[in-house]
Amino acid sequence: MNDACIKSVGNTRTWPMVFKSSSMLKLVQQISIILPHIALIKVAIAICNDPEVIALEEELKFPISLLPSKALETLYNESSWFYLSWPLIEKLLPWMKPKCAKIKRRSQNEGEISCESYWDSADKPYEAKVRFPLCILSSKRWEKLILKKAANCSIAKNLQKQLVDVVRYLFSEIEKWKQDHDPIVSSYARIPSIFHWKSCGTIDWLKTAKTLIRDESIHIANRFILACYYCLGDEIERLWSTMKDYEKQCFAEISSSVIAKIWTSWIARGDSLNYNRIAYGYPDSPLGVRGFFTKLTPTKKQEWLTSAVRFRTLQYDDLCYCLSCIDENVKEKLFEACSRQILEYFLEWPMQPFFLQMAASLWKYLDEKEFQYLLDVIVYQRILVGWCGFNYIELLREFWNQSTAVCKEYVMMSSFYPSLKIIIDYDYKKPFPKKELVQSNEQDYLFFTSLGIRFMYFIGKFQHLTEDNEINDIL
C-alpha cells in the first residue's frame, strides 16, 4: 500500500485535558490509541483512493456511499422527502430532469427534495441516478465494488463487512471535507495524496490545509482564501508577498468572503483584526477556530462555543481544543447548555465506543427531555435503519440502565416508552421487530439524518417492511 495515501495514520494522538475527572481525561487520551479499527483504516484509505472506486463515485455524481442499501430499502417509499444541505442539492441539479423531482429552498443552507412517483419513458436513462438517495441499486453497486476490493486485501473474511463500513465512514469524512471547503479547493478532494489522516480515521483538516496552501499547482487566490479561512497569518503574509499587484487589486475587489476581506484589509492596509467578526464570519464550519478562538474574550468564547456546539458546526478535535482553552466556569455553563449536543457527537464515527463514559460524566447536566431525545435518536436514527458497524442496541440498554430514576420515570410516562421497551426486551435469537418498532411510534413520519441528508418517511407507507435478521449482522 502506498504510504503517501495514509499520511499520519500510524501516528497516535494525545487529546487535551478538557474535562474535570481523571477518568474522562484517560478516555479522551486513549481514543486514537485503542480503537480496534486502526489496521482496517489503513486498508480502507487505500480503497478510497483506488482509481476504480473514484471512477464509480464520479460516474454517480452523488456521494452514493453515505447510506447502506439496507437502510435505503428501509426508508424508501414514493412519498419520501429529502432535506439536503444546499451543496449536495447543487450536485444533483446538473443532471436532474424537472419531472424527476421537486426542489425547494428552505433556508440558506438547506433545501427540500421530494421525488415524483411517475416517470416518462424518455426519463428512463436518468431514473437510476435521480432516484438517489432512493437509488438502492446504485448503493448496492458501490457496496459490491468495495467488497471486491476488500477481498483482494489481506483482510480476514469475517472482517470484510466491517471494512466496508469503515470505507463508508471515510467517504463520509471526505464528503464532509468537500462540503466545508467548497468552492475553494473541493475540486482537489479526490487527489489521493492531499489528505492527512489521523489514526482514528478522521481527516486532519489543518495539516491537509497546509499541504494545499503550499501546492503551487493550485491558483494562488484559492490558496490565499484557504489560508484566510484557517487564520494562518504567516501563510497569508507569504502568499500576499508573492502575488502581483494586479492580482492583489483584483482579489480585493472580487472576493465575496467576509473572512478573506478581513485578512486582506489587515495585510494590505494595516487594519486591526476583529476576531469577533472572524468568528461569526464563517457560513458553515469555522475552519480557523484554532486561530481565532483564544483571541476572544471569555464572554465571547462562551457565546460562540455554545452556538457552535448547538448547531454542530465544530469538528470533534476542534471542540476538544476549545474546551482546553476555557476555564471551569465557562465549561460548566457550556455543559449546562449543551450536554445533549455534546453527547450527540459521541453517537458518530469514531466516537460511539466512548458514548457511555461521556454520558457518565454529564448526567448532572442532562434533563429528562434531553435524555428522551437522545433515546429517540438512538432508536429511530440508528437502530431502526440498521446503521452500520456498531451495536447501538447494547449502547441503548446500558444508557437506560445508567440513567437516573427521575429520567426513567419521565420516559416511562411518555408515548415513546413502548418503542424503547421493544429494544430493551429484544431477544437476539429472534428476528428484529422492525415493523413493530415503526408501528409503535405515534407520529405519522420518522426521519434519519446523515451528512446533510435528512430522510423523512411516512409510517403509512411501511407496508413492505417485514421481520428480518438484518440488524443482527452488526451485533
Secondary structure, DSSP 4 states (H G I P E B T S, - for coil): --GGGGTTTTS--PPP--SSSHHHHHHHHHHHHH-TTHHHHHHHHHHHT-HHHHHHHHHH-S-GGGS-HHHHHHH--TT-EEEEEHHHHHHHGGG--TTTEEEEE-SSSEEEEEE-S---GGGHHHHHHHTTTS-HHHHHHHHHHHHHHHHTSS--GGGHHHHHHHHHHHHHHHHHHHHHHTTTTGGGTT-GGG--B-TTS-B-HHHHHHHHHT-TTS-HHHHHHHHHHTT-HHHHHHHHHHS-HHHHHHHHHH---HHHHHHHHHHHH-PPP-HHHHHT--SSS-TTHHHHGGGS-HHHHHHHHHHHHHTT-S-HHHHHHHHHTS-HHHHHHHHHHHHHHHHHHTTSTTTGGGHHHHHHHHGGG--HHHHHHHHHHHIIIIITTT-TTS-HHHHHHHHHHHS-HHHHHHHHTSTTHHHHHHHHT--TTS-B-HHHHHHT--SSEEEEEETTEEEEEEGGGGGG---BSGGGGG-
